[in-house]
Amino acid sequence: MKHSRTTPKSDDTTELRRKLFEIIFKADTLAGKAFDLLLLVFIIVSVVSVTLETIPGLDESFKKQLFYAEWLFTIIFSIEYVARIYSLKKPGKYIFSFFGIIDFLAILPSYITLIYAGSQYFVVLRVFRLLRVFKILRMVEFLGEAEVLRSAVKASLPKIFVFLITVFCIVIIMGTIIYKVEGPENGFTSIPMSMYWTIVTLTTVGYGDIVPKTASGQLIASILMIVGYGLIAVPTGIVTANLTQKQQSRNISTTTTCTACGSEEHTSGAKFCKDCGQILK
């Protein structure tokens, strides 16, 4: 009978991946917390540097330093992203998870600037990575509340979609009516322009760039404003109802991280990963 033997090289690889996982994904160890806090500092400094770059009249030499700093942060975040993937047994789950997508979008704009100038400003998406601060500081209750909110919004999507379709129909109908009532001579030059005015009026924004001049048009505007107040309350009520339901049935989240896919925010007492089924340690 042949016995398979693990080579020293594979042992070293496994040990390296284990250590990387503990540093990158474990916030309850000294090395993990230090890594995460350092990462948060890099994220904040990176976002600040991008915003400073847009200030007019800024010294060119300082702008150049900000440019080099941005690429330094991009390289660091790229290495970190690859290390996260390498340290997991099932990296696909992490890549397509919320934080996995955010981590990817955090480095993508800088590389796009090599083809399309100006897209580097979208690196401000990195600010979403600050959401990890709740896990780092072990604010488990905040993680639980965030999961409740996410679940409530997800459960509300079908109803909100139907609501938006209804609003879209109202916009088309009322936009056409106001176009016929006011006409191009009063600024309603087309049905799309009239639909824009309808949306602005329904949402009670009221920019004032287009204003109905006739009595009939003003009556329509008054009706739309009143309807708008009611429409604004509908999606809020839908989400609130689902939020109350989820809040009553929620389980407390923990900071346990799956060693296979990096999934977080498991319910208290969970023995298996909610995403890949791996046994939680």
N, C-alpha and C positions, 0 to 999 in steps of 0.2 A: 504494500500500500504506500502510495506516495503522499508525503505530507507537504502542503504548501507552506512556504516560509516567506514572511514579510521581509523584504530587503531593507537595509539601513536607509537607503535613499527614500523609499516610500514612507518609512517611519519619520524621517526628517520632514518630509512634505506634510504629513498628517499633523505633526507637532507644530509646524509653522502655521498651518491653517487654524489649528486650535488656539494658538496664541493670538493670532490676528483677530479671530472671532471674539476672544475675551476682551481685547483692547477696543475693538471697534463697536461691538454690539452690547457689551456688558457695562452698564452704568453703575453697578453696585461694587465694582472693584476700583482700587486706587488708580491703576493704569487706565481703566476705561473712563473713569470720571475725568481724569486729567486730559485724556485725548478729546473727549466731548467738549469740555470747557475751552480747550485751545481751538477746537474747530469752530465753536460759536464766536470766539474772538475774531478768527479769520473771516467768518461770514459777515460780521458787523463791519469790520474794517473794509472789506471788499465792496459792500454795498455803499458805504460812505464815500469811498474813493470814486465810484462811478457817478454818484450824485454831484460830487465836487467838480468833476470834469466838465459838467455842463454850465458852470458859472461863467458868464461872459467877462472878459478882461482878465482872466486868470493868467498868471505868468506861464509862458510857453515851456520853460524848463521844468516847472512844477507839474504841468500837464504831462510832460514826457515821463516824469517819475511815476505819476499815477498810472500811466499806460503800462510801464514795466511792472508795476506792482500788481496790476490787474492780471497780467499774463502769469506772474508768479503764483497768484492765488488760483488761477485756472489750472495750472500744472499740478498744484497741490491737491485740488479737489478731484482732478482726473485720476491721480494716483490713488486717492482715497476710494473713489468709485470702483476702480478695478480691484482694489484690495477687498472691498466689501463682497464683490462677486466671487473672488477667488476663495474667500474664507468660508463660503457656504456650500453645503452639500447639494442643495437644490436652488441655485441662483436665479432660476426663472421666476420664482415666486416673488423674490425681492425686486427684480428688474421691473416687473409690471405692477408692483404695489404702489401705493400713494407716495411713500417716501422714496422709493426707487425711481419713479418718474420725476419727482422733484429734484433728486440728486442729479439725474441725467440732464434735465433742463437747466440746472445751475451751471453746467459747463458748456452746454451746446452753443449759446450765443457768441462766446468768444471765438469759437472755431468758425462760425458762420461769417464773422467779420472778415475772414480771409477771402471770402467770395463776395459778400455784400456788406459794404461799409455802413456803420451806424447801428447795427444790430446788437452791439456790445451793451447798449443800455438795458437790454432785456435781462441782463444778469441780476437785476434787482429781484428776480424770481428766487434768488438764493435766500431772501428773507423768510420764505416759507420753511426753510430748514431750521429756523429758530424754534419751531414748534417742538423740537426735541428737548427743549429746556425743561419741559414738564417731566419727561422721563429722567433726565439727568439729575434734577433736584428731587426726584422721587415724589413728585406731586401726583400720586396715584389717583386721588379723587378728581383731579382735572382731566386725567386720561379717561376716566369713566364717564365724565360729563361730555367730553368730546365725542366719545363713542355713541352716547345717547343722541346727541345732536346730529351726528352723521346718519344714524339709523332712521331718525325722524324725517330728515330731509329726503333720504332715499325712498322711504315709504310714501312720501308726499308727492313724488315726481309724477306718477300717472295722473293724479287729480290736477296738479299744477299745469301739466301738459294740456289737458282738456280745457282748463281755464284760459290758457294762452291762445289756444285755437279760437275760442269764443271771442276773446279780445281782438284777435286779428280780423275776424269777420266784422266786428263792430267798427274797427278802424277803416276797413275797405268801404263799408256801406256809408258811414258818416263822412268819410273823406270825399266820396263821390257826391253826396248831397250838398256839402258845403261848397264844393267846386261849382256845382250848377247854380247855387244860390248867390255866391259872391262873384265868381268869375275872375278872369285874368286882370281886369281893371282894378281890382281890390287886392292884388298880390297873390291870389290863388291861381297860379299860372298853369297848373297841371294837377291831375289826380294824385300822383306821388307826392307833390308838394302839399296838397291838401291833406293827405294821409299823415305826413310829418306834423302838420298843424294839429291834427286830431290826436296824435300820440302825445304831443306836448300839452295839449289841453286836458286829456284824460288823466295824465299823471300829475296834473295841477302844477306843472313847472312854470308855464307861461313866460316864455322868453320875450314875447312882444314883438318879434321880427315880422310876424304876419298877424294882422288884427282884422276881424270882420267889421265891415262898415255899415251894412244894412241891418235893419231891425230883425229880420228873419235870421240872419247869420249870428247876431248877438244872442238871440233866443236859443239857437242850436248850441252855441258856445256855453251858455249858462247850464243847459241840460247836461252837456258833456262833463262840465266841472262837477256837478252834483253826482253824476254816475261815477266819475273818477274816484271820489272819496269812498264810495262803496266797493269799487273794484280793488282798491289798494288793500282793503281789509280782508279780502277773500284768501289770497295765498298765506297771509299771516295767520288766519284762523285755521287753515288746513295744517300748516306746520305745527302750530301750537297744540292742536288736538293730538297729532301723532307724537309730539314731544311729551305730552302728559302721559300717553299710553306707554311709551318706551321707558319713561322715568319710573313708572310704577312697577315695571317688570324687569328692570335692569339688574345685572350682576356687577359686583365691584371688579374693576380691572386690576391687573397686576403688572409689574414691570418685567415679567418673565419673557425672555426672548428665545425663539426657536433656533436651535443650532443648525438646522437644515436650510431654512429659507429666510431666517431673519425676521419673521413676523412677530409683532409685538401686541401689547394690550389684550392678553388672554384673560378670561374671566377667572375669578378666584376659585382655586381648587381644580382647575383644568389639568388633565393629565396628558392630553394630546393637543398638538398644534391645530388651531382652527382653520388653517389654510392648507397644510400639506399632510397632516396626520402623524407627524413625527412625535415620538415620546418626549415630553418636556422634562428638562432637568432643572 
